[in-house]
């Protein structure tokens, strides 16, 4: 890990882009539950590699992978709709931001640092949290899977988020918990910060080696 003099507080960057699942909210177990419900409804055998594969591919890519691997006769859109239906029901009651995350994002905005959300999650699923987590109020821009046609193995979602907050990659810090996201963002010229999450498959050694910075918690980040 090379920090290159980057500081989280006071911020040494001019803009920030945040992933949601894992990075800002601990949802790994919840999405595994979504996968398990989906597989049970379709009478498929759920194996340990499935969750990580789907998390990396994103919604549409994951749906296409399921169709090919299991020979499903549904369309990708229909499968995504099923996942979103299950996910929205769980998010409405059980997903909250990690301690300190909202405070840090608010502190950045108070310091005139524009912030965007870049997530492969679905807008409808995220909106189910609105009574207790209003992403539209927290961020200057929100980019979801609905807005781009690729997963995080391509830089489109980060570039679109940067465009919406008038940021240039070289001065914009991307916060991610997935290695593919860190690598993609770095290759596109962004600064990167790896965020530790509860997912037991997360390899913090590789993440920390690939990112400019690495944090384990959001608690007190905004205090320096």
N, CA, C and O of each residue as an XYZ file, in Angstrom:
896
protein
N       0.837     -1.193      0.000
C       0.000      0.000      0.000
C       0.872      1.242      0.000
O       1.731      1.392      0.869
N       0.667      2.134     -0.957
C       1.408      3.388     -1.017
C       0.444      4.543     -0.878
O      -0.432      4.732     -1.722
N       0.601      5.342      0.213
C      -0.400      6.378      0.441
C      -0.128      7.652     -0.351
O      -1.034      8.464     -0.533
N       1.112      7.843     -0.829
C       1.436      8.994     -1.673
C       0.995     10.315     -1.046
O       0.672     11.268     -1.756
N       0.984     10.368      0.301
C       0.630     11.599      0.981
C      -0.862     11.881      1.034
O      -1.258     12.985      1.407
N      -1.707     10.912      0.671
C      -3.156     11.100      0.693
C      -3.649     11.040      2.137
O      -3.279     10.135      2.885
N      -4.474     11.991      2.523
C      -5.065     11.997      3.859
C      -6.581     12.043      3.745
O      -7.136     12.732      2.889
N      -7.243     11.293      4.629
C      -8.701     11.258      4.634
C      -9.285     12.468      5.349
O     -10.347     12.972      4.981
N      -8.561     12.937      6.399
C      -8.999     14.148      7.093
C      -7.800     14.843      7.728
O      -7.060     14.230      8.498
N      -7.608     16.117      7.407
C      -8.366     16.862      6.398
C      -8.170     16.258      5.009
O      -7.100     15.727      4.715
N      -9.182     16.331      4.159
C      -9.096     15.676      2.847
C      -8.049     16.307      1.946
O      -8.006     17.525      1.770
N      -7.195     15.441      1.370
C      -6.175     15.932      0.438
C      -6.611     15.723     -1.007
O      -5.821     15.925     -1.931
N      -7.866     15.319     -1.207
C      -8.426     15.079     -2.538
C      -9.551     16.082     -2.780
O      -9.989     16.770     -1.858
N     -10.011     16.159     -4.018
C     -10.992     17.184     -4.380
C     -12.399     16.653     -4.549
O     -13.342     17.439     -4.636
N     -12.570     15.338     -4.598
C     -13.888     14.727     -4.736
C     -13.789     13.283     -4.263
O     -12.697     12.723     -4.173
N     -14.947     12.682     -3.959
C     -14.952     11.306     -3.464
C     -16.111     10.523     -4.058
O     -17.203     11.053     -4.265
N     -15.850      9.246     -4.327
C     -16.869      8.330     -4.829
C     -16.900      7.122     -3.895
O     -15.861      6.537     -3.591
N     -18.095      6.756     -3.444
C     -18.257      5.660     -2.505
C     -19.055      4.504     -3.117
O     -20.090      4.714     -3.748
N     -18.562      3.298     -2.921
C     -19.362      2.099     -3.141
C     -20.350      1.998     -1.974
O     -20.156      2.645     -0.945
N     -21.405      1.194     -2.125
C     -22.368      1.066     -1.024
C     -22.217     -0.252     -0.267
O     -21.811     -0.260      0.895
N     -22.542     -1.356     -0.921
C     -22.569     -2.648     -0.229
C     -21.176     -3.070      0.222
O     -20.245     -3.149     -0.579
N     -21.052     -3.337      1.508
C     -19.763     -3.697      2.075
C     -18.991     -2.475      2.513
O     -18.457     -2.442      3.622
N     -18.924     -1.473      1.662
C     -18.150     -0.267      1.967
C     -18.862      0.618      2.984
O     -18.281      0.976      4.009
N     -20.106      0.970      2.711
C     -20.870      1.843      3.607
C     -21.876      1.096      4.467
O     -22.279      1.591      5.520
N     -22.281     -0.078      4.034
C     -23.256     -0.877      4.787
C     -22.842     -2.339      4.725
O     -22.438     -2.841      3.676
N     -22.948     -3.011      5.857
C     -22.557     -4.423      5.916
C     -23.712     -5.273      5.393
O     -24.634     -5.600      6.140
N     -23.660     -5.624      4.129
C     -24.770     -6.340      3.495
C     -24.372     -7.688      2.900
O     -25.176     -8.326      2.219
N     -23.153     -8.120      3.148
C     -22.698     -9.379      2.552
C     -23.596    -10.540      2.950
O     -24.001    -11.327      2.095
N     -23.911    -10.657      4.233
C     -24.746    -11.748      4.711
C     -26.155    -11.641      4.144
O     -26.789    -12.652      3.843
N     -26.643    -10.407      3.998
C     -27.987    -10.206      3.464
C     -28.076    -10.653      2.011
O     -29.029    -11.332      1.629
N     -27.076    -10.272      1.186
C     -27.117    -10.679     -0.214
C     -26.890    -12.172     -0.378
O     -27.386    -12.779     -1.328
N     -26.146    -12.764      0.540
C     -26.039    -14.221      0.509
C     -27.411    -14.831      0.780
O     -27.779    -15.843      0.183
N     -28.166    -14.204      1.688
C     -29.521    -14.677      1.970
C     -30.415    -14.537      0.737
O     -31.228    -15.417      0.453
N     -30.262    -13.420      0.000
C     -31.015    -13.234     -1.243
C     -30.681    -14.360     -2.218
O     -31.575    -14.954     -2.821
N     -29.389    -14.650     -2.370
C     -28.963    -15.729     -3.271
C     -29.572    -17.065     -2.849
O     -30.069    -17.826     -3.679
N     -29.525    -17.332     -1.553
C     -30.031    -18.610     -1.053
C     -31.538    -18.742     -1.281
O     -32.025    -19.813     -1.643
N     -32.271    -17.645     -1.067
C     -33.720    -17.670     -1.304
C     -33.996    -17.913     -2.782
O     -34.850    -18.728     -3.133
N     -33.268    -17.202     -3.650
C     -33.448    -17.360     -5.091
C     -33.154    -18.790     -5.526
O     -33.917    -19.382     -6.290
N     -32.058    -19.336     -5.043
C     -31.677    -20.697     -5.428
C     -32.687    -21.714     -4.904
O     -33.011    -22.680     -5.595
N     -33.185    -21.502     -3.685
C     -34.178    -22.420     -3.128
C     -35.474    -22.363     -3.926
O     -36.098    -23.395     -4.173
N     -35.883    -21.156     -4.332
C     -37.108    -21.012     -5.117
C     -37.003    -21.691     -6.476
O     -38.004    -22.119     -7.050
N     -35.755    -21.784     -6.992
C     -35.540    -22.404     -8.303
C     -35.016    -23.833     -8.197
O     -34.636    -24.443     -9.196
N     -35.000    -24.363     -6.959
C     -34.581    -25.752     -6.720
C     -33.170    -26.004     -7.260
O     -32.901    -27.025     -7.892
N     -32.272    -25.039     -6.991
C     -30.872    -25.155     -7.401
C     -30.007    -25.345     -6.163
O     -30.373    -24.922     -5.066
N     -28.859    -25.984     -6.348
C     -27.919    -26.194     -5.248
C     -27.036    -24.964     -5.082
O     -26.356    -24.540     -6.016
N     -27.060    -24.408     -3.891
C     -26.249    -23.214     -3.608
C     -24.875    -23.657     -3.116
O     -24.773    -24.434     -2.167
N     -23.821    -23.166     -3.759
C     -22.452    -23.512     -3.377
C     -21.696    -22.266     -2.926
O     -22.079    -21.159     -3.303
N     -20.646    -22.408     -2.139
C     -19.950    -21.257     -1.555
C     -19.402    -20.259     -2.572
O     -19.266    -19.079     -2.250
N     -19.089    -20.695     -3.775
C     -18.499    -19.789     -4.757
C     -19.517    -18.857     -5.401
O     -19.145    -17.854     -6.010
N     -20.788    -19.180     -5.269
C     -21.831    -18.434     -5.980
C     -21.907    -16.987     -5.530
O     -21.939    -16.081     -6.363
N     -21.937    -16.757     -4.227
C     -22.114    -15.394     -3.716
C     -21.009    -14.461     -4.196
O     -21.296    -13.351     -4.644
N     -19.746    -14.892     -4.111
C     -18.639    -14.045     -4.525
C     -18.670    -13.786     -6.023
O     -18.358    -12.685     -6.474
N     -19.042    -14.789     -6.785
C     -19.148    -14.622     -8.241
C     -20.196    -13.583     -8.585
O     -19.949    -12.699     -9.406
N     -21.365    -13.679     -7.966
C     -22.450    -12.738     -8.252
C     -22.107    -11.334     -7.785
O     -22.465    -10.363     -8.451
N     -21.427    -11.205     -6.663
C     -21.049     -9.893     -6.153
C     -20.095     -9.185     -7.110
O     -20.148     -7.965     -7.260
N     -19.236     -9.946     -7.747
C     -18.264     -9.370     -8.682
C     -18.900     -8.989    -10.009
O     -18.537     -7.974    -10.602
N     -19.851     -9.798    -10.480
C     -20.430     -9.591    -11.806
C     -21.498     -8.500    -11.849
O     -21.774     -7.953    -12.917
N     -22.095     -8.179    -10.721
C     -23.199     -7.224    -10.748
C     -24.494     -7.927    -11.142
O     -24.508     -9.131    -11.396
N     -25.579     -7.158    -11.188
C     -26.901     -7.754    -11.381
C     -27.052     -8.428    -12.748
O     -27.300     -9.632    -12.821
N     -26.907     -7.670    -13.813
C     -27.141     -8.222    -15.142
C     -26.117     -9.305    -15.466
O     -26.474    -10.374    -15.961
N     -24.844     -9.028    -15.185
C     -23.808    -10.023    -15.431
C     -24.049    -11.290    -14.631
O     -23.850    -12.395    -15.135
N     -24.484    -11.131    -13.368
C     -24.777    -12.283    -12.532
C     -25.959    -13.084    -13.042
O     -25.958    -14.315    -12.999
N     -26.973    -12.368    -13.529
C     -28.149    -13.053    -14.080
C     -27.773    -13.854    -15.320
O     -28.214    -14.991    -15.484
N     -26.963    -13.267    -16.191
C     -26.520    -13.975    -17.393
C     -25.678    -15.193    -17.026
O     -25.773    -16.240    -17.667
N     -24.861    -15.049    -15.999
C     -24.041    -16.163    -15.522
C     -24.925    -17.300    -15.022
O     -24.651    -18.466    -15.307
N     -25.980    -16.976    -14.281
C     -26.900    -17.994    -13.771
C     -27.624    -18.703    -14.912
O     -27.801    -19.921    -14.894
N     -28.036    -17.919    -15.898
C     -28.739    -18.509    -17.045
C     -27.841    -19.517    -17.752
O     -28.267    -20.617    -18.102
N     -26.581    -19.113    -17.954
C     -25.649    -19.995    -18.667
C     -25.263    -21.204    -17.832
O     -25.220    -22.327    -18.335
N     -24.982    -20.972    -16.557
C     -24.491    -22.079    -15.716
C     -25.586    -23.088    -15.385
O     -25.334    -24.293    -15.359
N     -26.806    -22.598    -15.132
C     -27.862    -23.484    -14.660
C     -28.942    -23.754    -15.705
O     -29.899    -24.481    -15.437
N     -28.792    -23.175    -16.892
C     -29.752    -23.430    -17.949
C     -31.141    -22.903    -17.655
O     -32.133    -23.526    -18.033
N     -31.228    -21.756    -16.980
C     -32.530    -21.189    -16.629
C     -33.227    -20.665    -17.884
O     -32.574    -20.175    -18.806
N     -34.542    -20.771    -17.914
C     -35.285    -20.306    -19.090
C     -35.872    -18.910    -18.901
O     -36.732    -18.484    -19.672
N     -35.404    -18.199    -17.873
C     -35.822    -16.820    -17.637
C     -34.863    -15.860    -18.337
O     -33.741    -16.236    -18.677
N     -35.303    -14.630    -18.550
C     -34.421    -13.610    -19.086
C     -33.617    -12.992    -17.945
O     -33.970    -13.143    -16.775
N     -32.546    -12.301    -18.289
C     -31.739    -11.610    -17.280
C     -32.584    -10.580    -16.542
O     -32.448    -10.409    -15.330
N     -33.451     -9.899    -17.272
C     -34.312     -8.889    -16.648
C     -35.248     -9.513    -15.616
O     -35.461     -8.946    -14.544
N     -35.798    -10.664    -15.934
C     -36.703    -11.338    -15.003
C     -35.967    -11.788    -13.742
O     -36.498    -11.675    -12.637
N     -34.745    -12.299    -13.907
C     -33.964    -12.724    -12.747
C     -33.595    -11.522    -11.882
O     -33.690    -11.588    -10.656
N     -33.179    -10.428    -12.509
C     -32.849     -9.215    -11.757
C     -34.061     -8.711    -10.985
O     -33.933     -8.263     -9.845
N     -35.232     -8.783    -11.601
C     -36.455     -8.362    -10.920
C     -36.712     -9.211     -9.679
O     -37.158     -8.700     -8.652
N     -36.428    -10.511     -9.776
C     -36.598    -11.392     -8.613
C     -35.630    -11.011     -7.502
O     -36.025    -10.890     -6.342
N     -34.363    -10.822     -7.857
C     -33.373    -10.421     -6.853
C     -33.746     -9.096     -6.203
O     -33.620     -8.934     -4.989
N     -34.206     -8.152     -7.016
C     -34.569     -6.844     -6.474
C     -35.781     -6.935     -5.555
O     -35.856     -6.237     -4.544
N     -36.717     -7.787     -5.906
C     -37.897     -7.980     -5.052
C     -37.479     -8.514     -3.683
O     -37.917     -8.009     -2.649
N     -36.638     -9.529     -3.688
C     -36.187    -10.118     -2.424
C     -35.325     -9.116     -1.656
O     -35.492     -8.933     -0.450
N     -34.393     -8.466     -2.380
C     -33.488     -7.528     -1.742
C     -34.202     -6.342     -1.124
O     -33.881     -5.939     -0.006
N     -35.167     -5.778     -1.840
C     -35.894     -4.610     -1.339
C     -36.609     -4.931     -0.036
O     -36.647     -4.103      0.874
N     -37.173     -6.122      0.058
C     -37.886     -6.519      1.269
C     -36.934     -6.597      2.464
O     -37.307     -6.234      3.580
N     -35.712     -7.067      2.233
C     -34.734     -7.180      3.315
C     -34.102     -5.830      3.657
O     -33.875     -5.535      4.831
N     -33.815     -5.007      2.641
C     -33.199     -3.703      2.869
C     -34.111     -2.778      3.670
O     -33.637     -1.969      4.468
N     -35.399     -2.896      3.458
C     -36.345     -1.988      4.101
C     -36.236     -2.018      5.618
O     -36.477     -1.007      6.278
N     -35.876     -3.164      6.174
C     -35.851     -3.306      7.634
C     -34.466     -3.485      8.229
O     -34.250     -3.204      9.408
N     -33.515     -3.959      7.405
C     -32.284     -4.471      8.017
C     -30.995     -3.791      7.602
O     -29.934     -4.149      8.115
N     -31.040     -2.830      6.698
C     -29.788     -2.221      6.240
C     -29.653     -0.790      6.764
O     -30.522      0.055      6.551
N     -28.552     -0.549      7.444
C     -28.210      0.773      7.956
C     -26.755      1.058      7.602
O     -25.985      0.136      7.332
N     -26.382      2.327      7.602
C     -24.990      2.676      7.328
C     -24.094      2.247      8.482
O     -24.521      2.222      9.636
N     -22.864      1.914      8.165
C     -21.892      1.557      9.187
C     -21.600      2.771     10.077
O     -21.632      3.903      9.595
N     -21.320      2.554     11.351
C     -21.059      3.671     12.267
C     -19.946      4.584     11.757
O     -18.861      4.121     11.405
N     -20.227      5.870     11.724
C     -19.249      6.868     11.307
C     -19.282      7.201      9.828
O     -18.706      8.209      9.418
N     -19.941      6.381      9.011
C     -19.938      6.606      7.563
C     -20.668      7.892      7.192
O     -20.138      8.716      6.446
N     -21.881      8.066      7.711
C     -22.653      9.271      7.389
C     -21.939     10.521      7.885
O     -21.953     11.558      7.222
N     -21.319     10.417      9.052
C     -20.619     11.574      9.612
C     -19.444     11.993      8.722
O     -19.198     13.182      8.526
N     -18.724     11.003      8.189
C     -17.589     11.332      7.333
C     -18.049     11.949      6.013
O     -17.472     12.934      5.553
N     -19.081     11.375      5.407
C     -19.591     11.930      4.150
C     -20.102     13.350      4.356
O     -19.853     14.231      3.533
N     -20.816     13.569      5.450
C     -21.321     14.912      5.746
C     -20.179     15.889      5.993
O     -20.256     17.055      5.604
N     -19.119     15.409      6.642
C     -17.962     16.268      6.888
C     -17.293     16.667      5.581
O     -16.863     17.810      5.425
N     -17.203     15.719      4.633
C     -16.627     16.047      3.333
C     -17.449     17.127      2.631
O     -16.896     18.084      2.090
N     -18.758     16.966      2.644
C     -19.614     17.959      1.993
C     -19.486     19.314      2.688
O     -19.525     20.361      2.042
N     -19.333     19.280      4.014
C     -19.131     20.524      4.746
C     -17.830     21.200      4.382
O     -17.701     22.418      4.503
N     -16.850     20.405      3.931
C     -15.559     20.933      3.490
C     -15.563     21.224      1.989
O     -14.512     21.451      1.391
N     -16.746     21.214      1.393
C     -16.932     21.521     -0.040
C     -16.272     20.484     -0.952
O     -15.802     20.805     -2.044
N     -16.246     19.227     -0.480
C     -15.779     18.109     -1.292
C     -17.016     17.410     -1.848
O     -17.778     16.834     -1.070
N     -17.249     17.435     -3.163
C     -18.421     16.752     -3.718
C     -18.296     15.238     -3.570
O     -17.209     14.677     -3.708
N     -19.420     14.588     -3.288
C     -19.411     13.149     -3.052
C     -20.479     12.466     -3.904
O     -21.584     12.982     -4.074
N     -20.132     11.309     -4.429
C     -21.069     10.540     -5.251
C     -21.087      9.090     -4.784
O     -20.106      8.588     -4.236
N     -22.209      8.433     -5.006
C     -22.335      7.006     -4.760
C     -22.262      6.284     -6.093
O     -22.915      6.690     -7.054
N     -21.469      5.211     -6.163
C     -21.361      4.401     -7.381
C     -21.577      2.946     -6.981
O     -20.681      2.312     -6.424
N     -22.754      2.423     -7.263
C     -23.102      1.084     -6.813
C     -23.772      0.278     -7.914
O     -24.557      0.813     -8.697
N     -23.459     -1.002     -7.971
C     -24.132     -1.882     -8.919
C     -25.466     -2.358     -8.366
O     -26.157     -3.159     -8.995
N     -25.821     -1.867     -7.197
C     -27.121     -2.184     -6.626
C     -28.215     -1.472     -7.411
O     -27.942     -0.570     -8.202
N     -29.446     -1.885     -7.183
C     -30.598     -1.355     -7.902
C     -31.213     -0.166     -7.164
O     -31.287     -0.164     -5.936
N     -31.646      0.828     -7.904
C     -32.202      2.046     -7.302
C     -33.447      1.742     -6.466
O     -33.648      2.337     -5.408
N     -34.283      0.813     -6.944
C     -35.494      0.459     -6.199
C     -35.144     -0.184     -4.863
O     -35.765      0.110     -3.842
N     -34.147     -1.062     -4.876
C     -33.714     -1.700     -3.628
C     -33.216     -0.650     -2.646
O     -33.586     -0.664     -1.472
N     -32.382      0.256     -3.125
C     -31.821      1.288     -2.251
C     -32.901      2.236     -1.736
O     -32.826      2.706     -0.600
N     -33.891      2.515     -2.558
C     -34.946      3.446     -2.130
C     -35.803      2.850     -1.022
O     -36.478      3.587     -0.303
N     -35.789      1.523     -0.871
C     -36.571      0.906      0.202
C     -36.032      1.276      1.580
O     -36.724      1.100      2.583
N     -34.791      1.793      1.639
C     -34.191      2.210      2.916
C     -34.562      3.639      3.287
O     -34.216      4.094      4.378
N     -35.257      4.359      2.408
C     -35.420      5.803      2.555
C     -35.906      6.259      3.930
O     -35.465      7.309      4.398
N     -36.788      5.526      4.593
C     -37.202      6.007      5.921
C     -36.050      6.178      6.913
O     -36.132      7.011      7.814
N     -34.975      5.395      6.755
C     -33.861      5.508      7.701
C     -32.517      5.820      7.036
O     -31.580      6.226      7.723
N     -32.400      5.639      5.709
C     -31.181      6.015      4.977
C     -31.615      6.675      3.670
O     -32.068      5.997      2.747
N     -31.477      7.986      3.595
C     -31.867      8.717      2.384
C     -30.607      9.088      1.609
O     -29.949     10.086      1.900
N     -30.292      8.271      0.630
C     -29.058      8.472     -0.128
C     -29.097      9.759     -0.949
O     -28.059     10.378     -1.183
N     -30.272     10.157     -1.379
C     -30.399     11.391     -2.154
C     -30.022     12.623     -1.357
O     -29.550     13.609     -1.924
N     -30.222     12.579     -0.059
C     -29.838     13.696      0.803
C     -28.370     13.618      1.198
O     -27.740     14.643      1.461
N     -27.827     12.408      1.241
C     -26.451     12.218      1.702
C     -25.428     12.539      0.617
O     -24.347     13.048      0.915
N     -25.766     12.242     -0.657
C     -24.814     12.384     -1.754
C     -25.231     13.467     -2.744
O     -26.412     13.777     -2.896
N     -24.231     14.032     -3.410
C     -24.493     14.994     -4.480
C     -24.993     14.297     -5.739
O     -25.721     14.893     -6.532
N     -24.606     13.032     -5.927
C     -25.037     12.247     -7.084
C     -25.054     10.780     -6.708
O     -24.220     10.317     -5.929
N     -26.015     10.047     -7.268
C     -26.132      8.611     -7.033
C     -26.189      7.899     -8.382
O     -27.095      8.138     -9.180
N     -25.215      7.024     -8.630
C     -25.157      6.252     -9.874
C     -25.354      4.786     -9.529
O     -24.597      4.218     -8.741
N     -26.380      4.172    -10.125
C     -26.728      2.777     -9.841
C     -26.560      1.911    -11.088
O     -26.176      2.385    -12.157
N     -26.858      0.635    -10.912
C     -26.757     -0.293    -12.032
C     -27.682      0.109    -13.171
O     -27.422     -0.213    -14.330
N     -28.772      0.819    -12.838
C     -29.720      1.262    -13.854
C     -29.094      2.265    -14.831
O     -29.560      2.413    -15.961
N     -28.040      2.946    -14.387
C     -27.486      4.072    -15.145
C     -26.358      3.694    -16.089
O     -26.045      4.450    -17.009
N     -25.739      2.534    -15.878
C     -24.637      2.104    -16.736
C     -24.875      0.655    -17.144
O     -25.639     -0.062    -16.497
N     -24.227      0.235    -18.207
C     -24.489     -1.102    -18.742
C     -23.393     -2.104    -18.412
O     -23.379     -3.199    -18.973
N     -22.477     -1.758    -17.518
C     -21.368     -2.665    -17.213
C     -21.171     -2.779    -15.712
O     -21.606     -1.919    -14.947
N     -20.502     -3.863    -15.298
C     -20.173     -4.071    -13.893
C     -18.880     -3.329    -13.558
O     -18.385     -2.545    -14.367
N     -18.337     -3.576    -12.368
C     -17.179     -2.814    -11.922
C     -15.846     -3.355    -12.443
O     -14.784     -2.906    -12.013
N     -15.898     -4.310    -13.362
C     -14.677     -4.697    -14.045
C     -14.372     -3.731    -15.184
O     -13.347     -3.853    -15.856
N     -15.264     -2.775    -15.395
C     -15.066     -1.678    -16.350
C     -15.292     -0.365    -15.610
O     -16.058     -0.334    -14.646
N     -14.650      0.713    -16.032
C     -14.675      1.954    -15.244
C     -15.902      2.835    -15.437
O     -15.982      3.909    -14.840
N     -16.858      2.408    -16.257
C     -17.985      3.265    -16.621
C     -18.690      3.889    -15.427
O     -18.994      5.082    -15.447
N     -18.958      3.097    -14.379
C     -19.736      3.604    -13.260
C     -18.960      4.665    -12.480
O     -19.552      5.623    -11.982
N     -17.640      4.501    -12.372
C     -16.830      5.503    -11.683
C     -16.707      6.773    -12.518
O     -16.778      7.883    -11.990
N     -16.526      6.602    -13.801
C     -16.404      7.757    -14.692
C     -17.709      8.547    -14.748
O     -17.690      9.777    -14.800
N     -18.842      7.843    -14.738
C     -20.134      8.524    -14.746
C     -20.361      9.273    -13.424
O     -20.860     10.399    -13.419
N     -19.994      8.643    -12.317
C     -20.120      9.307    -11.017
C     -19.244     10.552    -10.964
O     -19.674     11.598    -10.479
N     -18.016     10.439    -11.464
C     -17.111     11.586    -11.489
C     -17.675     12.696    -12.373
O     -17.595     13.873    -12.022
N     -18.238     12.326    -13.504
C     -18.809     13.323    -14.415
C     -19.923     14.104    -13.738
O     -20.032     15.318    -13.904
N     -20.749     13.399    -12.974
C     -21.901     14.053    -12.345
C     -21.515     15.021    -11.242
O     -22.292     15.914    -10.904
N     -20.329     14.856    -10.677
C     -19.890     15.806     -9.645
C     -18.729     16.668    -10.149
O     -18.024     17.305     -9.366
N     -18.546     16.675    -11.476
C     -17.515     17.516    -12.102
C     -16.128     17.254    -11.535
O     -15.374     18.186    -11.256
N     -15.799     15.976    -11.367
C     -14.503     15.598    -10.801
C     -13.619     14.950    -11.860
O     -14.109     14.335    -12.806
N     -12.326     15.096    -11.686
C     -11.360     14.423    -12.544
C     -10.764     13.246    -11.770
O     -10.504     13.381    -10.574
N     -10.540     12.100    -12.410
C     -10.057     10.917    -11.696
C      -8.803     11.158    -10.859
O      -8.700     10.630     -9.752
N      -7.872     11.924    -11.350
C      -6.587     12.090    -10.657
C      -6.721     12.743     -9.286
O      -5.840     12.589     -8.440
N      -7.811     13.471     -9.057
C      -8.002     14.148     -7.767
C      -9.246     13.634     -7.041
O      -9.744     14.278     -6.118
N      -9.745     12.463     -7.466
C     -10.975     11.897     -6.898
C     -10.663     10.563     -6.226
O     -10.051      9.686     -6.836
N     -11.077     10.410     -4.983
C     -10.790      9.200     -4.213
C     -11.994      8.250     -4.234
O     -13.109      8.639     -3.885
N     -11.752      7.007     -4.646
C     -12.799      5.984     -4.705
C     -12.651      5.056     -3.506
O     -11.575      4.515     -3.255
N     -13.752      4.877     -2.764
C     -13.790      3.975     -1.610
C     -14.485      2.682     -2.029
O     -15.631      2.709     -2.477
N     -13.791      1.544     -1.884
C     -14.316      0.254     -2.341
C     -13.897     -0.875     -1.397
O     -12.850     -0.815     -0.752
N     -14.750     -1.911     -1.337
C     -14.387     -3.099     -0.559
C     -14.037     -4.290     -1.446
O     -13.569     -5.313     -0.948
N     -14.260     -4.168     -2.761
C     -13.957     -5.261     -3.687
C     -12.663     -5.000     -4.458
O     -12.413     -3.885     -4.915
N     -11.856     -6.033     -4.592
C     -10.589     -5.897     -5.313
C     -10.816     -5.472     -6.757
O     -10.078     -4.633     -7.274
N     -11.818     -6.033     -7.413
C     -12.063     -5.672     -8.812
C     -12.373     -4.180     -8.932
O     -11.970     -3.540     -9.904
N     -13.085     -3.625     -7.954
C     -13.386     -2.200     -7.982
C     -12.148     -1.352     -7.796
O     -11.955     -0.361     -8.501
N     -11.304     -1.739     -6.846
C     -10.056     -1.004     -6.605
C      -9.182     -1.025     -7.855
O      -8.665      0.013     -8.268
N      -9.015     -2.183     -8.448
C      -8.151     -2.305     -9.625
C      -8.703     -1.508    -10.805
O      -7.951     -0.824    -11.500
N     -10.004     -1.596    -11.029
C     -10.617     -0.870    -12.140
C     -10.486      0.630    -11.952
O     -10.133      1.353    -12.885
N     -10.771      1.095    -10.744
C     -10.682      2.533    -10.469
C      -9.241      3.039    -10.632
O      -9.012      4.097    -11.218
N      -8.293      2.286    -10.119
C      -6.893      2.700    -10.240
C      -6.451      2.732    -11.703
O      -5.761      3.658    -12.131
N      -6.848      1.730    -12.452
C      -6.473      1.686    -13.867
C      -7.095      2.829    -14.659
O      -6.590      3.212    -15.714
N      -8.204      3.373    -14.139
C      -8.857      4.510    -14.794
C      -8.304      5.845    -14.301
O      -8.779      6.903    -14.713
N      -7.303      5.801    -13.424
C      -6.648      7.023    -12.976
C      -7.134      7.595    -11.665
O      -6.691      8.672    -11.265
N      -8.054      6.888    -10.968
C      -8.571      7.376     -9.699
C      -7.627      7.048     -8.542
O      -6.853      6.094     -8.611
N      -7.700      7.843     -7.491
C      -7.106      7.483     -6.216
C      -8.029      6.456     -5.564
O      -9.232      6.466     -5.825
N      -7.499      5.576     -4.729
C      -8.340      4.517     -4.180
C      -8.094      4.293     -2.694
O      -6.977      4.435     -2.197
N      -9.179      3.935     -1.999
C      -9.097      3.569     -0.585
C      -9.862      2.267     -0.382
O     -11.069      2.212     -0.618
N      -9.173      1.229      0.050
C      -9.806     -0.056      0.337
C     -10.463      0.012      1.707
O      -9.895      0.552      2.656
N     -11.670     -0.545      1.798
C     -12.430     -0.519      3.045
C     -12.707     -1.944      3.505
O     -13.279     -2.747      2.768
N     -12.301     -2.239      4.712
C     -12.531     -3.579      5.253
C     -14.016     -3.774      5.562
O     -14.674     -2.869      6.076
N     -14.537     -4.966      5.244
C     -15.932     -5.263      5.545
C     -16.022     -6.618      6.235
O     -15.003     -7.248      6.518
N     -17.254     -7.064      6.504
C     -17.454     -8.305      7.249
C     -17.420     -9.552      6.382
O     -17.463    -10.665      6.905
N     -17.345     -9.389      5.068
C     -17.346    -10.537      4.160
C     -16.112    -11.402      4.433
O     -14.988    -10.927      4.269
N     -16.293    -12.649      4.841
C     -15.137    -13.495      5.173
C     -14.254    -13.821      3.974
O     -13.116    -14.256      4.151
N     -14.753    -13.622      2.767
C     -13.941    -13.912      1.581
C     -13.086    -12.714      1.162
O     -12.272    -12.830      0.246
N     -13.259    -11.581      1.814
C     -12.477    -10.400      1.452
C     -10.999    -10.612      1.792
O     -10.667    -11.014      2.908
N     -10.123    -10.343      0.838
C      -8.684    -10.517      1.022
C      -8.060     -9.139      1.231
O      -7.693     -8.463      0.270
N      -7.942     -8.728      2.497
C      -7.434     -7.384      2.782
C      -5.959     -7.237      2.428
O      -5.485     -6.126      2.192
N      -5.237     -8.346      2.391
C      -3.842     -8.268      1.988
C      -3.714     -7.797      0.549
O      -2.926     -6.898      0.254
N      -4.482     -8.399     -0.345
C      -4.450     -7.996     -1.753
C      -5.068     -6.621     -1.948
O      -4.567     -5.813     -2.729
N      -6.159     -6.359     -1.236
C      -6.805     -5.045     -1.349
C      -5.859     -3.931     -0.912
O      -5.700     -2.926     -1.604
N      -5.231     -4.131      0.255
C      -4.325     -3.121      0.768
C      -3.130     -2.900     -0.133
O      -2.621     -1.785     -0.244
N      -2.682     -3.974     -0.782
C      -1.555     -3.845     -1.691
C      -1.900     -3.124     -2.972
O      -1.040     -2.502     -3.597
N      -3.171     -3.207     -3.369
C      -3.589     -2.586     -4.627
C      -4.025     -1.136     -4.467
O      -3.936     -0.353     -5.413
N      -4.501     -0.770     -3.266
C      -5.073      0.559     -3.049
C      -4.038      1.554     -2.537
O      -2.979      1.169     -2.040
N      -4.360      2.835     -2.666
C      -3.493      3.890     -2.134
C      -3.587      3.980     -0.625
O      -2.605      4.272      0.057
N      -4.797      3.723     -0.109
C      -5.050      3.763      1.328
C      -5.901      2.560      1.716
O      -6.467      1.880      0.860
N      -5.983      2.307      3.034
C      -6.795      1.205      3.528
C      -7.336      1.573      4.898
O      -6.587      2.042      5.755
N      -8.647      1.363      5.117
C      -9.227      1.619      6.438
C     -10.050      0.415      6.878
O     -10.563     -0.338      6.051
N     -10.169      0.243      8.200
C     -10.934     -0.869      8.755
C     -12.303     -0.435      9.245
O     -13.217     -1.253      9.342
N     -12.450      0.842      9.555
C     -13.690      1.342     10.126
C     -13.886      2.801      9.733
O     -12.930      3.498      9.393
N     -15.154      3.260      9.784
C     -15.449      4.665      9.506
C     -15.449      5.511     10.788
O     -15.494      6.740     10.731
N     -15.398      4.848     11.917
C     -15.478      5.559     13.177
C     -14.365      6.593     13.318
O     -13.181      6.265     13.230
N     -14.759      7.835     13.536
C     -13.844      8.954     13.805
C     -12.937      9.330     12.652
O     -11.986     10.086     12.850
N     -13.200      8.824     11.439
C     -12.382      9.201     10.286
C     -12.443     10.710     10.057
O     -11.444     11.332      9.697
N     -13.622     11.290     10.268
C     -13.790     12.721     10.018
C     -13.126     13.604     11.073
O     -13.110     14.829     10.950
N     -12.572     12.963     12.123
C     -11.884     13.729     13.147
C     -10.378     13.773     12.926
O      -9.656     14.468     13.640
N      -9.906     13.017     11.919
C      -8.489     13.009     11.597
C      -7.679     12.083     12.474
O      -6.463     11.981     12.307
